[in-house]
Amino acid sequence: MQNLTLAFPYKTEVEKLSIAKEFYKNFCDTFVETIKFISAGKHFFRKRFIADYSVVDELFKSGKSIQLHLGHNFNWELANLTFPFYIPYKTLIVYLPLGNKVFDRLFKYIRSRFGSHMIAATKMRNEMLPHRNTQYIIALIADQSPPGGDNAYWVNFFGRPTPFLKAPENVARRNNYPVVFSHFTKIRRGVYQGHNILSTDNPKELPTGELTKRYAVFLEKVMTENPEMWLWSHRRWKHEWKEEYGKLL
């Protein structure tokens, strides 16, 4: 509710409670669906996730690897598993290892069932080495909240200074990887649609911070149009901006 108040100060308490109720329905659905992912076959996933992959297919023809920037948008676990069926790229998924080793192994198994390669964010440099001379798509949930301070790009997000991770933009610019933004909507219970949008095919030409700003604008639009589909229990606004951090994008 604190997050909803920060994002939508103009909404009434009744409206915010309605969003919260729908959020919890989606959160519980995602939990149950993820249990099913342990054993479901490919046909199950093809029936429950559809998308237009033409943007990704065209970028593959260029011979470049690309980045896919997502948010905590339900059901990202389903999307992670279904993408490899339809795209020509090798799929790499960056994840944060869980503190519980049993659950960490379980989620790593689920997420890699159909050929995706899991890249631990805490060991990214080493785990990327086997893939460095291959053509791949690397999926990043880029709305993680960074430690804050000056080690982040600070963006005006929902009218509030908010830190964003630097790594997604910095890596894209350094390698000149095209960047695709992706989000998901729910067609009906258990069935989702993916939406893939090209942000830039030449990030090196953009001013520093521009790619992150574009992502923030994209994410705010997605969250405003379908607020019940985002992970509102995720503490996105836990850091305060200070002038010493530099320019606000």
Residue pairs with C-beta under 8 A, 6 or more apart in sequence:
1 16
1 17
1 20
3 232
3 234
3 235
3 236
3 237
4 11
4 16
4 19
4 20
4 227
4 232
5 16
6 158
6 160
6 237
7 158
7 223
7 227
8 15
8 16
8 19
8 158
8 224
8 227
11 19
19 227
19 228
19 232
20 232
22 228
23 227
23 228
23 230
23 232
23 233
25 228
26 74
26 75
26 186
26 228
26 229
27 74
27 231
27 233
29 74
29 75
29 189
29 190
30 74
30 75
30 77
33 75
33 77
33 78
33 190
34 75
34 77
34 110
36 44
37 77
37 78
37 81
37 110
37 113
38 106
38 109
38 110
42 85
42 114
45 78
45 81
45 82
45 85
45 114
46 82
46 85
47 191
48 78
48 82
48 190
48 191
48 192
49 78
49 79
49 82
49 191
49 192
49 193
49 194
50 187
50 191
50 192
50 193
50 194
51 79
51 82
51 86
51 193
51 194
51 195
51 196
52 194
52 195
52 196
53 86
53 87
53 196
55 180
55 196
55 197
55 198
56 66
56 68
56 87
56 89
56 137
56 180
56 196
57 87
57 88
59 66
59 178
59 180
59 198
59 201
60 87
60 88
60 89
60 135
62 178
62 201
63 135
64 135
64 176
64 177
64 178
65 89
65 134
65 135
65 136
65 137
65 138
65 175
65 177
66 89
66 137
66 138
66 177
66 178
66 179
66 180
67 137
67 138
67 139
67 140
67 168
67 171
67 172
67 177
67 178
67 179
67 180
68 137
68 138
68 139
68 140
68 179
68 180
68 181
68 182
68 196
69 140
69 142
69 168
69 179
69 180
69 181
69 182
69 199
69 215
70 76
70 79
70 139
70 140
70 141
70 142
70 181
70 182
70 183
71 141
71 142
71 143
71 183
71 219
71 222
71 223
71 230
72 141
72 143
72 230
72 231
72 234
73 183
73 184
73 222
73 229
73 230
73 231
74 184
74 186
74 192
74 229
74 230
74 231
75 184
75 192
76 141
76 184
77 110
77 111
78 184
78 192
79 182
79 184
79 192
79 194
80 93
80 111
80 116
80 139
81 110
81 111
81 113
81 114
81 116
82 194
83 91
83 116
83 137
83 139
83 194
84 91
84 114
84 115
84 116
85 114
87 137
89 135
89 136
89 137
90 117
90 131
90 134
90 135
90 136
90 137
91 115
91 116
91 117
91 136
91 137
91 139
92 116
92 117
92 118
92 119
92 128
92 131
92 136
92 137
92 138
92 139
93 111
93 116
93 117
93 118
93 119
93 138
93 139
94 119
94 120
94 121
94 124
94 138
94 139
94 140
94 141
95 107
95 108
95 111
95 118
95 119
95 120
95 121
96 120
96 121
96 122
96 144
97 104
97 120
97 121
97 122
98 104
98 107
108 118
111 118
112 118
117 131
119 127
119 128
119 138
120 127
140 168
142 164
142 165
142 168
142 215
143 164
143 219
143 234
143 236
144 165
145 163
145 234
145 235
145 236
145 238
145 239
146 152
146 163
146 164
146 165
146 166
147 163
147 239
148 163
148 238
148 239
148 240
149 163
149 239
149 245
150 244
150 245
150 246
151 166
152 163
152 164
152 165
152 166
152 245
153 163
153 164
153 165
153 166
153 169
153 209
153 212
153 213
153 249
154 161
154 162
154 163
154 164
154 241
154 245
154 246
154 247
154 248
154 249
155 161
155 162
155 163
155 164
155 209
155 212
155 213
155 216
155 248
155 249
156 162
156 216
156 248
156 249
157 164
157 216
157 219
157 220
158 220
158 223
160 237
161 240
161 241
161 248
162 216
162 236
162 237
162 239
162 241
163 239
163 241
164 212
164 215
164 216
166 212
168 179
168 211
168 212
168 215
169 203
169 208
169 209
169 211
169 212
169 215
171 177
172 179
172 203
172 211
173 203
173 204
173 206
173 208
173 211
176 202
176 203
176 204
177 203
178 198
178 200
178 201
178 202
178 203
179 198
179 199
179 200
179 203
179 211
180 196
180 197
180 198
180 199
181 196
181 197
181 198
181 199
181 214
181 215
181 218
182 194
182 195
182 196
182 197
183 194
183 195
183 218
183 222
184 192
184 193
184 194
184 195
184 229
185 192
185 193
185 195
185 226
185 229
186 192
186 193
186 226
186 229
187 193
197 218
199 211
199 214
199 215
199 218
200 206
200 211
200 214
203 211
209 249
210 249
212 249
213 249
216 249
222 229
222 230
223 230
241 248
